[in-house]
């Protein structure tokens, strides 16, 4: 019997792409569940391996688990890269456009960090790359509706969030320079530069107040009071913007659901069938133009 060399059908290709990207694919929920469980388990293993009194046998099993997870995630990433190619547009261009999207770049960094961690390098300058394995958690946004909704809200409200971020950044820099000039003469060891003032302005405007540095002069306390009062209002603005976006997203889903129910329950006046199943009654156009 000759072996078939035909490429996978567009239907199967579309099914795998939808399943791996977390979209609605018939019978493909198990893929998202499996990847989500692996993501959470790998991050838990990443935390467990930091225990100082962990035995050699446990570390060996953790290393084997990391090898398996990195291999599976690398294969999954390459499969998504191949499935992203659209033959009608040009496979390599579609794949490049997909690979440059923010979410895919995070996945690529997480996979690269996992591969790098397997080399066993322990240089201090590269620990940040090893720590980047925790970025695997962002994979959950593809398979969790709540996180996916949050991502859509942030994208939809990105203009407002950028404006608020710019205002907060300007105020942080302004208060950092101001507190430096107000406190440097009295506390030269705590406010040695404007960068020390920047740390103070961050913990003050976010109302954390660790207490490691605080103003002692009257001008410094006035600056601190202004920073704290403005911080209460400005730092909470992003939360309000995102909450508003959530409400708009939920209202949009409810509206789509109601419209879908209305269409499904509507009946054609000519044949009596539901409009969802009605493919066009031959007398519909005549009835509309009669008279």
Secondary structure, 3 states (H helix, E strand, C coil): CCCCCCCCCHHHHHHHHHHHCCCCCCCCHHHHHHHHHHHHHHHHHHHHCCCCCCCHHHHHHHHHHHHHHHHHHHHHHHHHHHHCCCCCCCHHHHHHHHHCCHHHHHHHHHHHHHHHHCCCCCCHHHHHHHHHHHHHHHHHHHCCHHHHHHHHHHHHCHHHHHHHHHHHHHHHHHHHHHHHHHHCCCCCCCCCCHHHHHHHHHHHHCCCCCCCCCCCCHHHHHHHHHHHHHHHHHCCHHHHHHHHHHHHHHHHHHHHHHHHHHHHHCECCCCCCECCCCCCCCCHHHHHHCC
